[in-house]
Structures are given as structure tokens and as C-alpha cells.
Amino acid sequence: MPVTNPWLAGPSPTGRLDPERLGERILNLLSSQNMCVLATAGPGGPLATPVRYFHLDFALLFTAAAGTPKMRNIAADPRVSIGVFAPLVGQASSRGAQVFGRARVLTPDDELFAHYWPAVRWQSDHVERSRGLDEPPDGPLVVVEADRIVYTEHWLRREGYAPRQFWRRPPAS
């Protein structure tokens, strides 16, 4: 019987990508998708919420209305996990990332807001909702700087690399 992807059979390779090449693959995934699943935990227990995200390097950003369950959970415990994934057609196309970090809620008054805000493309939402482009939203911006990322891409097996790779934020210099 012919096999479509014979390189998927057998044990997985164990090779590790160099940090720069791994970072490029992760950024490619983050740039090519726009939906993720945000996992939070709070007094009511765990919550997994689909959200549209934007990214600036290895920081994932999203807007949210104050008082929502995810925002209450972030206030109770800012540690989050975010799953980003490409559409799955089969094992060979499996590609995704688990992003771990701490969520920070920024308002326009916060000094860092101006650094992250330009990456948020809010204009299409305003057009869709018949709002003017002269009044950007002023709601909170949630920023999750990745501390570590578990990246999965089965296509890496073709080149002798493990399908699961591990990225960590380099120490501040």
C-alpha cells in the first residue's frame, strides 16, 4: 500500500533547531493565524476562550471588555496559556504553539500601551460595526509576552528535527 508521508512512520527524530531558526518558524505561525484559545484560571475554575489576537514579535495582544470572565480570571491569576494552531489537514500539516506567559492589562494611560497598540488592527472592526475611524477604542489591551513556547510542526521530521521544539525568552541583557 502506498504511503503518502513515509517520513511520519517510525520514531521521531530528536534534532533541535537553533534558536534563531525556531524563532522564525514561530513568528511565521503567529503571523499566518489570527485566532487562538486563551486558557485562564480563576475562582470559578479553568476557562478556555477563543479570541482573535495580534502579535508584536513574541507578544500576543487582544482586546477585551472589562468584567468578562476571562478578564476576571486574569485579574485573579495573570498566568495564562495560549494555543495557536494552523488548520489541520493531516498529521503532516500539524503545526501549532503553546504560549506561556503572564497577561498584563494595559489602558491608554499605561506607558507601554503606546508601544503595543499600533500592532492592533482595530479599524476593520469599526468599519464592520459602522463606527468612525476617528475614534479608536479605549478599552483595555491585554498583552502576553511569551516566557516560553512549545512549538509543534511534524514537517520538521523530514529534515531530522523533533516535531516538538522548545523556545524560551532570552535573558534580558
C-alpha positions as CSV (number, residue, x, y, z in Angstrom):
1,M,0.0,0.0,0.0
2,P,1.5,3.4,-0.9
3,V,2.2,5.8,1.9
4,T,1.7,9.5,1.4
5,N,4.2,10.6,4.0
6,P,6.6,7.7,4.9
7,W,8.8,10.1,6.9
8,L,6.0,10.2,9.5
9,A,6.4,6.4,10.3
10,G,8.8,5.2,12.9
11,P,10.3,7.0,15.8
12,S,10.5,10.8,15.8
13,P,13.9,12.4,15.2
14,T,15.4,14.2,18.2
15,G,17.3,17.1,16.5
16,R,16.8,20.6,17.8
17,L,16.5,23.7,15.7
18,D,18.9,26.5,16.5
19,P,17.1,29.3,18.5
20,E,17.0,31.8,15.6
21,R,15.5,29.3,13.1
22,L,13.0,28.2,15.7
23,G,12.0,31.8,16.4
24,E,11.4,32.4,12.7
25,R,9.1,29.4,12.5
26,I,7.2,30.5,15.5
27,L,6.8,34.1,14.1
28,N,5.7,32.6,10.8
29,L,2.9,30.8,12.6
30,L,1.9,33.8,14.7
31,S,1.8,35.9,11.5
32,S,-0.2,33.5,9.5
33,Q,-3.0,33.0,12.0
34,N,-5.3,35.3,13.9
35,M,-7.3,33.1,16.3
36,C,-6.1,31.4,19.5
37,V,-7.5,29.8,22.6
38,L,-6.7,31.6,25.8
39,A,-6.6,29.4,28.9
40,T,-7.1,31.2,32.2
41,A,-7.8,30.0,35.7
42,G,-9.8,31.9,38.3
43,P,-12.1,31.4,41.3
44,G,-14.7,29.7,39.1
45,G,-12.1,27.3,37.7
46,P,-10.4,27.0,34.3
47,L,-11.7,28.8,31.2
48,A,-10.6,28.3,27.6
49,T,-11.8,31.2,25.4
50,P,-11.3,31.6,21.6
51,V,-10.0,35.1,20.9
52,R,-8.7,37.0,17.9
53,Y,-5.1,38.0,18.5
54,F,-2.5,40.3,17.1
55,H,1.2,39.9,17.8
56,L,4.3,42.0,18.1
57,D,7.3,39.8,18.0
58,F,6.7,37.1,20.7
59,A,3.9,39.1,22.5
60,L,0.3,38.2,21.8
61,L,-2.2,41.0,22.1
62,F,-6.0,41.1,22.3
63,T,-8.7,43.5,23.3
64,A,-11.4,42.5,25.8
65,A,-14.3,44.1,27.6
66,A,-13.7,44.7,31.2
67,G,-15.7,42.5,33.5
68,T,-15.7,39.4,31.2
69,P,-14.9,36.0,32.7
70,K,-11.5,35.9,31.1
71,M,-10.7,39.4,32.4
72,R,-11.9,38.4,35.9
73,N,-9.7,35.3,35.7
74,I,-6.6,37.3,34.6
75,A,-7.1,39.7,37.5
76,A,-7.2,36.7,39.9
77,D,-4.2,35.0,38.3
78,P,-2.3,36.5,35.4
79,R,-0.6,33.3,34.4
80,V,-2.0,32.2,31.0
81,S,-1.5,29.6,28.3
82,I,-2.4,30.4,24.7
83,G,-2.9,27.8,22.0
84,V,-2.3,29.0,18.4
85,F,-2.7,26.5,15.6
86,A,-2.9,26.2,11.8
87,P,-5.7,24.3,10.2
88,L,-5.1,20.6,10.4
89,V,-5.5,18.6,7.2
90,G,-3.5,15.6,8.4
91,Q,-0.6,14.6,10.6
92,A,1.9,16.2,8.1
93,S,0.2,19.6,8.4
94,S,0.2,19.6,12.2
95,R,1.6,23.0,13.3
96,G,0.9,24.9,16.4
97,A,2.3,26.6,19.5
98,Q,1.5,26.6,23.2
99,V,2.5,30.1,24.5
100,F,3.1,30.5,28.3
101,G,3.3,33.9,30.0
102,R,1.7,36.5,32.2
103,A,-1.1,38.6,31.0
104,R,-0.8,42.4,31.6
105,V,-3.9,44.6,31.1
106,L,-3.0,48.0,29.7
107,T,-5.1,51.1,29.4
108,P,-4.2,54.1,27.3
109,D,-2.8,55.7,30.4
110,D,-0.2,53.0,30.8
111,E,3.3,53.9,29.4
112,L,3.6,50.6,27.5
113,F,0.2,51.0,25.8
114,A,1.7,53.2,23.0
115,H,4.4,50.5,22.3
116,Y,1.9,47.7,21.7
117,W,-1.2,49.5,20.4
118,P,-0.1,50.1,16.8
119,A,0.0,46.3,16.3
120,V,-3.8,46.1,16.9
121,R,-5.7,46.4,13.7
122,W,-9.0,47.7,15.1
123,Q,-10.0,49.7,12.0
124,S,-11.8,46.7,10.3
125,D,-13.9,46.1,13.4
126,H,-15.0,49.8,13.4
127,V,-15.9,49.6,9.7
128,E,-17.9,46.4,10.2
129,R,-19.8,47.9,13.1
130,S,-20.4,51.3,11.4
131,R,-18.1,53.2,13.8
132,G,-15.9,56.1,12.7
133,L,-12.2,55.6,12.2
134,D,-11.5,58.9,14.0
135,E,-12.3,57.3,17.4
136,P,-10.1,54.3,18.3
137,P,-11.4,52.0,21.0
138,D,-10.2,52.9,24.5
139,G,-10.9,49.6,26.2
140,P,-8.2,47.5,27.8
141,L,-5.4,45.9,25.8
142,V,-4.2,42.5,27.1
143,V,-0.5,41.8,26.4
144,V,1.1,38.4,26.9
145,E,4.8,38.4,26.5
146,A,5.8,34.8,25.9
147,D,8.2,33.4,28.5
148,R,8.3,30.0,26.8
149,I,6.7,28.4,23.8
150,V,6.2,24.7,22.9
151,Y,6.2,24.6,19.1
152,T,4.9,21.6,17.2
153,E,5.5,21.0,13.5
154,H,5.5,17.5,12.2
155,W,7.0,18.6,8.8
156,L,10.3,19.2,10.8
157,R,10.7,15.4,10.8
158,R,11.6,15.4,7.1
159,E,14.8,17.3,8.0
160,G,15.7,15.2,11.0
161,Y,14.3,17.5,13.7
162,A,12.0,16.6,16.5
163,P,8.4,17.7,15.8
164,R,8.2,19.3,19.2
165,Q,10.6,22.2,19.9
166,F,11.1,24.4,22.9
167,W,11.6,28.2,22.9
168,R,12.5,30.3,25.9
169,R,12.7,34.1,26.1
170,P,16.4,35.0,26.1
171,P,17.6,36.6,29.3
172,A,17.4,40.4,29.3
173,S,20.8,42.0,28.5
